[in-house]
């Protein structure tokens, strides 16, 4: 892959970031709504492994769709090692997703 191709892929990825952020915010709100122990969104963003796994999935999924399966899989394996949650970057997950524990 040449530098031009890499820059094109990077720019395509950057264009998807606002949508990834929107979905991650919906995921955080779903966590806050569905976990009675949750004290607020700040706690979700900072201390919920399920949310962290979903957030990395959302980013890695975009890279997967751009044809970068190894990079996306590396991301999913990294977060799997931290959270114990394994979500394949090619999985199809809708909006407002929540994993408890």
URSULNOR-V455605 format. One record per run of one state. SS is the DSSP state (H for helix, E for strand, C for the rest). FROM is the first residue (numbers start at 1). TO is the last residue. If there is no record, write none. Layout:
# URSULNOR-V455605
{{SS FROM TO} {SS FROM TO}}
This chain:
# URSULNOR-V455605
{{C 1 2} {H 3 34} {C 35 40} {H 41 47} {C 48 48} {H 49 65} {C 66 68} {H 69 83} {C 84 101}}
